[in-house]
C-alpha cells in the first residue's frame, strides 16, 4: 500500500482502504497551551480529577506541550484521554467553574482530527 501526506495532513492510501488523520502540531499546541492556562488557575478544585494537584496536571500537560513544540505529535489516545468525558480535565473544569470553556477546547481538539 502506498500512502502520501497531503497539505491537510491526511494520509491518502492508494488502496482506498484507510485514511489516517493527523492534526498539526501547531493547532494542537495552541489548544494545549490554552488548556494549560485553565489548569494553572490558582482557584481550581482537583477533588474530582484523577490529577493529585496542579503540579501533577501541569507536569502531564507540559510533557505534551514540549513534544508539540518539537513538532512531534503524540499518539492521539495519549492526548484525547485528557479531553474525554469524565476525564481529568473535564472533572477539573466542572468542579472549578470553567466547564463551558473546557467544552470549547474539547470541540477544537476533536475538530483538529476531523477529515
C-alpha positions in Angstrom: 0.0 0.0 0.0 1.4 3.4 -1.0 0.5 6.4 1.1 1.3 10.1 0.9 0.5 13.1 3.0 -1.5 16.0 1.7 -1.3 19.6 2.9 -4.2 18.9 5.2 -2.2 16.2 7.0 -4.3 13.4 5.7 -2.5 10.3 4.6 -4.1 9.0 1.4 -3.5 5.4 0.7 -3.8 4.1 -2.9 -5.7 1.0 -1.8 -8.5 3.3 -0.6 -9.0 1.1 2.5 -7.8 3.5 5.1 -7.4 7.2 5.8 -5.5 8.3 8.9 -6.0 11.9 10.0 -3.2 13.6 12.0 -3.7 17.0 13.5 -0.9 19.6 13.1 1.4 20.2 16.0 0.7 23.9 15.7 -3.0 23.5 16.1 -2.6 21.1 19.0 0.0 23.3 20.6 -2.4 26.2 20.7 -5.2 24.1 22.2 -2.9 22.6 24.9 -1.4 25.9 25.8 -4.9 27.3 26.4 -5.8 24.2 28.4 -2.7 24.7 30.5 -3.7 28.2 31.3 -7.0 27.0 32.6 -5.5 24.1 34.6 -3.0 26.5 36.2 -5.7 28.7 37.7 -5.0 29.1 41.4 -8.6 28.5 42.5 -9.0 25.1 40.7 -10.6 22.3 42.7 -8.8 19.0 41.9 -11.0 16.8 44.3 -12.8 15.0 41.4 -9.9 14.9 38.9 -7.5 12.0 38.7 -4.7 14.5 38.9 -3.5 14.9 42.5 -3.0 18.6 42.2 -2.0 21.4 39.9 1.7 20.3 39.7 0.6 16.8 38.7 -1.7 18.1 36.0 0.8 20.7 34.7 3.5 18.0 34.5 1.4 15.9 32.2 0.4 18.8 30.0 3.9 20.2 29.9 5.2 16.9 28.6 2.7 17.0 25.7 3.4 20.7 25.0 7.2 20.0 24.9 6.7 17.3 22.3 4.4 19.6 20.2 7.0 22.4 20.4 9.5 20.0 18.9 7.0 19.1 16.1 6.4 15.7 17.5 2.6 14.9 17.7 1.9 12.4 20.5 -0.4 9.4 19.8 -4.0 10.7 19.6 -5.1 8.5 22.5 -2.5 9.9 24.8 -3.9 13.4 24.3 -7.6 12.6 23.8 -8.0 10.9 27.2 -7.4 14.3 28.8 -10.4 15.7 26.9 -12.7 12.7 27.3 -16.0 12.8 29.2 -15.2 12.2 32.9 -11.5 12.6 32.0 -9.2 14.5 34.3 -9.6 17.9 32.6 -13.4 17.7 32.4 -13.7 16.8 36.0 -11.4 19.6 37.0 -13.3 22.1 34.7 -16.7 21.2 36.1 -15.6 21.4 39.8 -13.7 24.7 39.1 -16.3 26.6 37.2 -14.9 26.6 33.6 -16.9 23.7 32.1 -18.1 25.7 29.1 -14.5 26.8 28.3 -13.4 23.2 28.5 -16.2 22.1 26.1 -14.9 24.6 23.6 -11.4 23.3 23.9 -12.6 19.7 23.6 -14.5 20.5 20.5 -11.5 22.2 19.0 -9.4 19.2 19.8 -11.9 16.9 18.1 -12.1 19.2 15.1 -8.3 19.1 14.7 -8.6 15.4 13.8 -11.6 15.7 11.6 -11.1 14.6 8.0 
